[in-house]
Amino acid sequence: MANIIEKVSPQAVDVEMSVLGAMLIEKEAILKVMDIINENDFYKEIHRQIFLVINDLYIGNHPVDLLIVSEALKKNAMFSKVGGTRYLTELIDSVHTAANAEHYASIIRDKSISRQLINIGSAMISNAFNEQNTPDEILDKFQAALFNVSQQKGRKGFSSVSKLVRPMLQKLEKLHSNPKEISGLSTGFADFDSKTTGFHPSELVIIAARPSMGKTAFALNIAEHVAVVKKNPVAIFSLEMKQEALMIRFLASLARVNIGRLRNGQYNSTDWPRLTGAAEKIAGAPIFIDDDSNISVIELRIRARKLATELKTRGERLALIIIDYIQFIHGSGRKFESRQQEVSDISRSLKALAKDLDVPVVVLSQLSRRTEDRGRKDNKPQLSDLRDSGAIEQDADVVAMLYREGYYNREDPDLQRKAILIIGKQRNGPTGDINLIFEGEYTKFSDESKVQDDYQ
C-alpha cells in the first residue's frame, strides 16, 4: 500500500494549460469548458485561481483576455510567483487553436475523477482501520461518495440561461396545450396528481394512517400504476409483509379478484383468465421487492443505490422508492436517548436518500392512537398524530393521511367504500381532502369519479 500512496496523483498539467489558453483566446471555448469541468477539477492550484477569474468575468459579461485576467489576478501572491502576465502568455502559447477545448476538458475531468477515487479509497481504508464506525456506516458513507463521483461523467458545469429558457418555454407550452398533464410522476390518482402535480425527484412523501386503513394497498396501487401501466422501475422495501403477500395484493387489485378467495384458493374458474392476464402484466413490470424485515436505514440506502446504479447501466432510471413502513426500520446503529430521536435520524436519512438518487421516496407511517382517543366524532387524523417524531413532518415534502370513517362505523353501509386522502402538508402546493373509493375485497383505491378497471 505504501507504493500506491507514494505514487504521483493522476494529472495532466500541460492539458490544463492548453484548456486555460483556449479560454483566453476564444470566448466560445469558455462555455464549452465550463459545461464539463469546474475549478475543483484542476490539479494545479494556480490553474484553479485562473479558471475562477475567467469564470467570474464571463458570468459577469465582461471581456476575457490576457490583460483583463492579469489585472484581476495582480493581487494574487501565487500568480506573482509563477510569473504573472508572462505565465498567461505561456498558457496562450501552449495552444494553437481552441477547437480541442472540450476534448482537453474531458481529460482534466477524468484525471480529477481518478484523484477523487484515490482519495475515497484512502479514506475508506483509514476508516476501516480505526473502527470508529460500524462496517455498515462505512459502506453507506463511501458508497454515497462513489455514487456521487459516478454522476460526474454526465455532470454539467455552468450553463448560459440562453440554453435553459427555450426548453422551459417548450415545457410550459406543452402543459398549456394539455392542462391535464402533470409535471411529476403520475400516481394514477387524478385528484391527487392535480393537487401535487405528481411526485417529483428528491421529494420525501409520507403516507400515514392508523392500522387497517389501507396505506399499504394505496402505496401498491401507486406502484401498480407507475410500473405496470407506465413501465417505470419501482423499488419496494416491504418490512411488514413478505413478497408473497404483496404478490397476492397485486393480483387481487389488477385482476379484480376477491383477495379472500385468493388466499384460501377458493377463487372461481371465471377468475382464472383474469388472474393469468394480470400475472402476465405484473411479470413484465419493472418492480423490485426487498422484504427484509430486519433492515437498517443504512442497509436500505445501500441497496437502493445499488439498484439505481444497476438500472442506470442498463439505460433505465429508478422512478420511485416505496418503504413500508418507517416504524419498522432500524436506525444507523448509534445510540439514541429515545425512539423519537432514532426515527428523526431515520427520517433525515430517507430525505437524504431521495436527494442523493434524485428520486421520489414514498414512506408509509403509522399514526398514533390519539386519533381514536379523541372519539368517533373527531377521529379524523391530523399532522400532530404522526407517530414517534415531529421530524417526519418536518423532513417531508408531502404528508398525506388516509382515513376511512366506515372502519369506525361499520353499521352504516354507505360509508364502507368511502375513503379520504387528507393532504396535511405540501411544501410546494395546496393542502386539502381528496375523496376516494376503497374496494377492500380487491385491496384497491380508486378516484371517486372513476371506479372502473383502468387496466383491462
C-alpha positions as CSV (number, residue, x, y, z in Angstrom):
1,M,0.0,0.0,0.0
2,A,2.9,2.3,0.6
3,N,3.9,2.1,-3.0
4,I,0.5,3.3,-4.0
5,I,0.5,6.2,-1.6
6,E,3.9,7.3,-2.9
7,K,2.8,7.5,-6.5
8,V,2.1,10.8,-8.1
9,S,-1.6,11.6,-8.3
10,P,-3.2,11.4,-11.8
11,Q,-2.7,14.8,-13.5
12,A,-2.3,16.5,-16.8
13,V,-0.8,19.9,-16.1
14,D,0.1,20.5,-19.8
15,V,-3.6,19.8,-20.7
16,E,-4.7,22.2,-18.0
17,M,-2.5,24.9,-19.5
18,S,-4.0,24.2,-23.0
19,V,-7.6,24.5,-21.7
20,L,-6.9,27.8,-20.0
21,G,-5.1,29.1,-23.1
22,A,-8.1,28.2,-25.2
23,M,-10.4,30.0,-22.8
24,L,-8.2,33.1,-23.1
25,I,-8.2,33.2,-26.9
26,E,-11.7,32.2,-27.7
27,K,-14.9,33.2,-25.8
28,E,-16.9,30.3,-27.2
29,A,-14.4,27.9,-25.6
30,I,-15.2,29.2,-22.1
31,L,-18.8,28.0,-22.0
32,K,-17.9,24.6,-23.6
33,V,-15.3,24.0,-20.9
34,M,-17.5,25.2,-18.0
35,D,-20.1,22.6,-19.1
36,I,-17.6,19.9,-18.5
37,I,-15.4,20.9,-15.5
38,N,-15.2,23.3,-12.6
39,E,-12.3,24.8,-10.7
40,N,-12.0,21.7,-8.4
41,D,-11.0,19.5,-11.3
42,F,-7.7,21.3,-11.8
43,Y,-4.6,19.7,-10.2
44,K,-2.5,22.8,-10.1
45,E,-3.8,25.4,-7.6
46,I,-2.8,28.5,-9.8
47,H,-4.9,27.0,-12.6
48,R,-7.9,26.8,-10.3
49,Q,-7.4,30.5,-9.5
50,I,-7.1,31.5,-13.2
51,F,-10.2,29.4,-14.1
52,L,-12.2,31.1,-11.3
53,V,-11.2,34.6,-12.6
54,I,-12.2,33.7,-16.2
55,N,-15.4,32.2,-15.0
56,D,-16.3,35.3,-12.9
57,L,-15.5,37.6,-15.8
58,Y,-17.6,35.6,-18.3
59,I,-20.6,35.2,-16.0
60,G,-20.4,39.0,-15.3
61,N,-20.5,39.6,-19.1
62,H,-17.0,41.2,-19.0
63,P,-14.4,40.8,-21.7
64,V,-11.9,37.9,-21.2
65,D,-8.4,38.5,-22.5
66,L,-4.8,38.4,-21.3
67,L,-4.7,41.9,-19.9
68,I,-8.1,41.8,-18.1
69,V,-7.4,38.4,-16.5
70,S,-3.9,39.6,-15.5
71,E,-5.3,42.7,-13.9
72,A,-7.9,40.7,-11.9
73,L,-5.1,38.4,-10.6
74,K,-2.5,41.1,-9.8
75,K,-3.1,40.9,-6.1
76,N,-2.8,37.1,-6.1
77,A,0.5,36.2,-4.5
78,M,0.5,32.8,-6.2
79,F,0.0,34.4,-9.6
80,S,3.0,36.6,-9.0
81,K,5.2,33.6,-8.0
82,V,4.6,31.8,-11.3
83,G,5.5,34.9,-13.4
84,G,2.3,36.9,-13.6
85,T,1.3,38.1,-17.1
86,R,4.2,36.1,-18.5
87,Y,2.6,32.9,-17.3
88,L,-0.7,33.8,-19.0
89,T,1.3,34.3,-22.2
90,E,2.7,30.8,-21.8
91,L,-0.8,29.5,-21.5
92,I,-1.8,31.1,-24.7
93,D,1.3,29.9,-26.4
94,S,0.6,26.3,-25.3
95,V,-2.4,26.0,-27.6
96,H,-2.7,26.9,-31.3
97,T,-6.5,26.6,-31.6
98,A,-9.4,26.4,-29.2
99,A,-11.1,23.7,-31.3
100,N,-9.9,20.9,-28.9
101,A,-11.0,22.6,-25.7
102,E,-13.9,20.2,-25.0
103,H,-11.6,17.2,-25.5
104,Y,-8.9,18.7,-23.2
105,A,-11.6,19.5,-20.6
106,S,-12.7,15.8,-20.7
107,I,-9.2,14.7,-20.0
108,I,-9.0,17.0,-17.0
109,R,-12.3,15.7,-15.7
110,D,-11.1,12.1,-16.0
111,K,-7.9,12.9,-14.1
112,S,-10.0,14.6,-11.4
113,I,-12.3,11.6,-11.0
114,S,-9.3,9.3,-10.7
115,R,-7.9,11.5,-7.9
116,Q,-11.2,11.5,-6.2
117,L,-11.4,7.7,-6.3
118,I,-7.9,7.5,-4.8
119,N,-8.9,9.9,-2.0
120,I,-12.1,7.9,-1.3
121,G,-10.2,4.6,-1.3
122,S,-7.6,6.0,1.1
123,A,-10.2,7.4,3.4
124,M,-12.1,4.2,3.3
125,I,-9.0,2.2,4.3
126,S,-8.4,4.7,7.2
127,N,-12.0,4.4,8.4
128,A,-11.9,0.6,8.3
129,F,-8.7,0.5,10.3
130,N,-9.7,3.0,13.1
131,E,-13.1,1.1,13.6
132,Q,-14.8,4.2,15.0
133,N,-17.8,3.5,12.7
134,T,-19.6,0.3,12.0
135,P,-18.9,-1.5,8.7
136,D,-22.5,-0.6,7.5
137,E,-21.8,3.1,8.3
138,I,-18.6,3.0,6.3
139,L,-20.3,1.2,3.4
140,D,-23.1,3.8,3.3
141,K,-20.7,6.7,3.5
142,F,-18.3,5.6,0.8
143,Q,-20.9,4.1,-1.4
144,A,-22.6,7.5,-1.4
145,A,-19.3,9.1,-2.2
146,L,-18.6,6.7,-5.1
147,F,-22.2,7.2,-6.4
148,N,-21.6,11.0,-6.4
149,V,-18.4,10.6,-8.3
150,S,-20.1,8.3,-10.9
151,Q,-22.6,11.1,-11.6
152,Q,-19.8,13.4,-12.7
153,K,-19.4,11.7,-16.1
154,G,-22.7,13.3,-17.0
155,R,-22.0,16.4,-15.0
156,K,-22.7,19.8,-16.3
157,G,-20.9,22.9,-15.2
158,F,-22.2,26.4,-15.7
159,S,-24.9,26.8,-18.3
160,S,-25.9,30.0,-20.0
161,V,-29.6,30.8,-19.4
162,S,-30.0,31.0,-23.1
163,K,-29.8,27.2,-23.1
164,L,-32.4,27.0,-20.3
165,V,-35.1,29.4,-21.4
166,R,-36.3,27.7,-24.6
167,P,-36.7,24.2,-23.1
168,M,-38.7,25.8,-20.2
169,L,-40.9,27.6,-22.7
170,Q,-41.5,24.4,-24.6
171,K,-42.4,22.7,-21.3
172,L,-44.8,25.4,-20.4
173,E,-46.4,25.4,-23.9
174,K,-46.9,21.7,-23.7
175,L,-48.5,21.9,-20.2
176,H,-50.7,24.8,-21.5
177,S,-51.8,22.8,-24.6
178,N,-52.7,19.8,-22.4
179,P,-53.8,21.2,-19.0
180,K,-54.4,17.7,-17.6
181,E,-50.7,16.8,-18.0
182,I,-48.7,16.9,-14.8
183,S,-45.0,17.8,-14.3
184,G,-44.1,15.0,-11.9
185,L,-44.6,11.2,-11.7
186,S,-48.2,10.3,-12.0
187,T,-49.6,8.3,-9.1
188,G,-52.7,7.1,-11.0
189,F,-55.0,9.1,-8.8
190,A,-56.2,12.0,-10.8
191,D,-57.2,14.3,-8.0
192,F,-54.1,13.6,-6.0
193,D,-52.0,14.3,-9.1
194,S,-53.9,17.5,-9.7
195,K,-53.1,18.8,-6.2
196,T,-49.4,17.7,-6.2
197,T,-48.7,17.7,-10.0
198,G,-47.3,14.2,-9.3
199,F,-44.3,13.1,-7.3
200,H,-41.1,14.9,-8.0
201,P,-37.5,13.9,-7.8
202,S,-35.9,14.4,-4.4
203,E,-39.3,14.5,-2.6
204,L,-40.0,12.7,0.6
205,V,-43.7,11.7,0.6
206,I,-45.3,10.4,3.8
207,I,-48.5,8.3,3.5
208,A,-49.8,7.9,7.1
209,A,-52.8,6.1,8.6
210,R,-53.9,4.0,11.5
211,P,-53.7,0.2,11.1
212,S,-56.1,-1.4,8.7
213,M,-56.9,1.9,6.9
214,G,-55.2,0.6,3.7
215,K,-52.0,2.6,3.4
216,T,-50.1,-0.4,2.0
217,A,-52.9,-1.0,-0.5
218,F,-52.8,2.6,-1.5
219,A,-49.0,2.6,-2.0
220,L,-49.2,-0.6,-4.0
221,N,-51.8,0.9,-6.2
222,I,-49.4,3.7,-6.9
223,A,-46.6,1.2,-7.7
224,E,-49.0,-0.7,-10.0
225,H,-49.7,2.5,-12.0
226,V,-46.1,3.6,-12.2
227,A,-44.6,0.1,-13.0
228,V,-47.4,-1.9,-14.7
229,V,-49.1,0.9,-16.6
230,K,-46.2,3.4,-17.2
231,K,-43.4,0.8,-17.2
232,N,-41.2,2.9,-14.9
233,P,-38.9,1.0,-12.4
234,V,-40.2,0.9,-8.8
235,A,-38.3,-0.3,-5.7
236,I,-40.4,-1.6,-2.8
237,F,-39.0,-2.2,0.7
238,S,-41.6,-4.2,2.5
239,L,-40.6,-4.6,6.1
240,E,-44.0,-5.7,7.3
241,M,-45.2,-8.1,4.6
242,K,-43.4,-10.9,2.7
243,Q,-43.2,-10.7,-1.0
244,E,-45.7,-13.5,-1.5
245,A,-48.3,-11.4,0.4
246,L,-47.5,-8.4,-1.8
247,M,-47.9,-10.5,-5.0
248,I,-51.4,-11.6,-3.8
249,R,-52.4,-8.0,-3.3
250,F,-51.0,-7.0,-6.8
251,L,-53.0,-9.9,-8.4
252,A,-56.2,-9.1,-6.5
253,S,-56.0,-5.4,-7.4
254,L,-55.1,-5.8,-11.0
255,A,-57.4,-8.8,-11.8
256,R,-60.2,-7.5,-9.5
257,V,-60.5,-10.9,-7.8
258,N,-61.6,-11.1,-4.2
259,I,-58.4,-11.3,-2.1
260,G,-60.1,-13.6,0.4
261,R,-60.8,-16.2,-2.3
262,L,-57.2,-15.9,-3.5
263,R,-55.7,-16.5,0.0
264,N,-57.8,-19.7,0.6
265,G,-57.6,-21.0,-3.0
266,Q,-61.4,-20.8,-3.5
267,Y,-61.4,-18.5,-6.5
268,N,-63.9,-19.2,-9.3
269,S,-63.0,-20.8,-12.6
270,T,-64.0,-17.5,-14.2
271,D,-61.4,-15.7,-12.2
272,W,-58.5,-17.7,-13.7
273,P,-58.2,-15.9,-17.0
274,R,-58.2,-12.6,-15.2
275,L,-55.5,-13.8,-12.8
276,T,-53.3,-15.1,-15.6
277,G,-53.7,-11.9,-17.6
278,A,-52.8,-9.8,-14.5
279,A,-49.9,-12.1,-13.8
280,E,-48.5,-11.6,-17.3
281,K,-48.7,-7.8,-16.9
282,I,-47.1,-7.9,-13.5
283,A,-44.3,-10.3,-14.8
284,G,-43.4,-7.7,-17.4
285,A,-43.4,-4.8,-14.9
286,P,-40.1,-3.4,-13.5
287,I,-41.0,-3.9,-9.8
288,F,-38.2,-4.8,-7.4
289,I,-39.2,-6.1,-3.9
290,D,-36.9,-6.3,-0.9
291,D,-38.8,-7.9,2.0
292,D,-36.0,-8.0,4.6
293,S,-37.9,-7.2,7.9
294,N,-34.6,-6.6,9.8
295,I,-33.2,-3.9,7.6
296,S,-31.4,-0.8,8.9
297,V,-31.7,2.6,7.3
298,I,-28.1,2.4,6.2
299,E,-28.6,-1.1,4.5
300,L,-31.7,0.3,2.9
301,R,-29.8,3.2,1.4
302,I,-27.0,0.9,0.2
303,R,-29.5,-1.4,-1.6
304,A,-31.4,1.4,-3.1
305,R,-28.3,3.0,-4.5
306,K,-27.1,-0.4,-5.8
307,L,-30.4,-0.9,-7.7
308,A,-30.3,2.6,-9.1
309,T,-26.8,2.0,-10.4
310,E,-27.7,-1.4,-11.9
311,L,-30.7,0.2,-13.7
312,K,-28.5,3.0,-15.0
313,T,-26.0,0.6,-16.5
314,R,-29.0,-0.8,-18.5
315,G,-30.1,2.6,-19.6
316,E,-33.0,2.8,-17.2
317,R,-33.8,5.1,-14.3
318,L,-35.3,4.3,-11.0
319,A,-38.6,6.2,-10.9
320,L,-39.9,5.6,-7.3
321,I,-39.0,4.1,-4.0
322,I,-41.7,2.9,-1.6
323,I,-40.9,2.0,2.0
324,D,-43.5,0.1,4.2
325,Y,-43.1,1.4,6.8
326,I,-40.8,3.8,8.7
327,Q,-41.5,2.5,12.3
328,F,-40.1,-0.9,11.3
329,I,-36.7,0.5,10.1
330,H,-33.8,0.1,12.4
331,G,-31.5,3.1,13.0
332,S,-28.0,3.6,11.9
333,G,-26.6,1.7,14.9
334,R,-25.8,4.7,17.0
335,K,-27.3,5.0,20.5
336,F,-30.2,7.4,20.9
337,E,-31.8,8.6,24.0
338,S,-35.3,7.8,22.7
339,R,-37.1,6.1,19.8
340,Q,-38.3,9.5,18.7
341,Q,-34.7,10.6,18.2
342,E,-33.9,7.4,16.3
343,V,-36.9,7.9,14.0
344,S,-35.9,11.5,13.4
345,D,-32.5,10.3,12.3
346,I,-34.1,7.7,10.0
347,S,-36.4,10.4,8.5
348,R,-33.5,12.7,7.7
349,S,-31.6,9.8,6.2
350,L,-34.5,8.9,3.9
351,K,-34.8,12.5,2.8
352,A,-31.1,12.4,2.0
353,L,-31.6,9.2,0.0
354,A,-34.3,11.0,-2.1
355,K,-31.9,13.9,-2.8
356,D,-28.9,11.6,-3.5
357,L,-30.8,9.5,-6.0
358,D,-33.0,12.4,-7.2
359,V,-36.0,10.1,-6.9
360,P,-39.3,10.5,-5.0
361,V,-39.3,8.3,-1.9
362,V,-42.7,7.3,-0.5
363,V,-42.6,6.3,3.1
364,L,-45.6,4.8,4.9
365,S,-46.0,5.7,8.6
366,Q,-48.3,4.8,11.5
367,L,-50.5,7.4,13.1
368,S,-50.7,7.5,16.9
369,R,-53.8,6.3,18.9
370,R,-54.7,9.9,19.6
371,T,-57.0,9.8,16.6
372,E,-59.1,7.2,18.3
373,D,-58.8,8.7,21.8
374,R,-60.5,11.9,20.5
375,G,-63.7,9.9,20.0
376,R,-65.7,8.9,16.9
377,K,-66.8,12.4,16.1
378,D,-63.3,13.8,16.0
379,N,-61.0,10.9,14.9
380,K,-60.1,12.4,11.5
381,P,-56.2,12.4,11.5
382,Q,-54.1,15.5,11.9
383,L,-50.4,16.2,11.3
384,S,-49.8,16.1,15.0
385,D,-50.9,12.4,15.0
386,L,-47.7,11.3,13.2
387,R,-46.2,8.7,15.4
388,D,-42.8,8.8,17.1
389,S,-41.4,12.0,15.7
390,G,-42.3,15.5,14.5
391,A,-39.2,15.3,12.4
392,I,-41.2,13.2,9.9
393,E,-43.5,16.1,9.2
394,Q,-40.5,18.5,9.1
395,D,-38.5,16.4,6.6
396,A,-41.4,15.5,4.4
397,D,-42.3,17.5,1.3
398,V,-45.8,16.0,1.2
399,V,-47.7,14.4,4.1
400,A,-51.0,12.6,3.1
401,M,-53.2,10.7,5.6
402,L,-55.7,8.0,4.8
403,Y,-59.0,8.0,6.6
404,R,-62.0,5.7,6.3
405,E,-64.9,6.6,8.6
406,G,-66.5,3.3,7.7
407,Y,-63.8,1.5,9.6
408,Y,-65.2,3.0,12.9
409,N,-68.8,3.0,11.9
410,R,-69.5,-0.4,10.3
411,E,-73.2,-0.2,10.8
412,D,-73.5,2.4,8.0
413,P,-73.2,0.6,4.6
414,D,-72.9,3.9,2.8
415,L,-69.5,4.6,4.5
416,Q,-67.8,1.2,3.8
417,R,-66.5,2.1,0.4
418,K,-65.7,5.8,1.1
419,A,-62.2,7.0,1.9
420,I,-60.5,10.3,2.3
421,L,-56.9,11.2,1.5
422,I,-56.0,14.2,3.6
423,I,-53.1,16.3,2.3
424,G,-52.0,17.8,5.6
425,K,-48.7,19.3,4.3
426,Q,-47.3,20.1,0.9
427,R,-44.2,22.2,0.6
428,N,-44.9,23.4,-2.9
429,G,-48.7,23.1,-3.3
430,P,-52.1,23.2,-1.7
431,T,-53.4,21.0,1.1
432,G,-57.0,19.6,1.4
433,D,-59.1,16.5,1.2
434,I,-59.4,14.1,-1.7
435,N,-62.3,11.7,-1.9
436,L,-61.6,8.1,-2.9
437,I,-63.4,4.8,-3.2
438,F,-62.0,1.8,-1.4
439,E,-62.8,-1.7,-2.7
440,G,-61.5,-3.7,0.2
441,E,-62.2,-7.1,-1.5
442,Y,-59.6,-6.1,-4.2
443,T,-57.4,-4.0,-1.9
444,K,-57.9,-1.2,-4.4
445,F,-58.4,2.5,-4.1
446,S,-59.8,4.5,-6.9
447,D,-60.8,8.1,-7.7
448,E,-64.3,8.7,-6.5
449,S,-65.3,9.8,-10.0
450,K,-63.6,6.8,-11.7
451,V,-64.5,3.5,-10.3
452,Q,-63.6,1.2,-13.2
453,D,-60.7,-1.1,-14.2
454,D,-58.0,1.1,-15.8
455,Y,-56.0,-1.9,-17.0
456,Q,-58.5,-4.1,-18.8
